[in-house]
Amino acid sequence: MVPATRRGRTPSVPTSALVVAFPALDEALGDLRHQLDPAARAGMPAHVTVIFPFATATSRNPATLERLESRIGAIPTFPVVF
C-alpha cells in the first residue's frame, strides 16, 4: 500500500492505492515511465492498480494491513501476460 497521487497532483485528503507491483517491467519501461509518469519519478515501480482510492491516512493502521495481508496472502499466484 503506497501513498497515491493522480497525474502528479496530491489528493486533498491523503489516500493510498492497492497495487500489484511488476518491478521486472521497469527494465523494459523504466526510461519511458520516468519521462511520462510522476509516480515513477517518485519511486513507484511498474504496477497494475487494483483499487484507487484505497484507504485514507487515518484508516491505514497495523490491524488494517494485517487483515489485508492475510486475505491477499491466501490467493495463489497466477501467471500474468501483458
FENWOPE-V236407 format. One line per field, one symbol per residue. phi: phi as a letter, one per 40 degrees, with the letter a starting at -180 (. if undefined). A space follows every 10 residues. Layout:
phi->???
//
This chain:
phi->.bdbbbfgcc ccbdbbbcbb cbdcccccbd cccccbbdcc cchccdabcc aacbacdccc adcccccccc cccccccacb bb
//
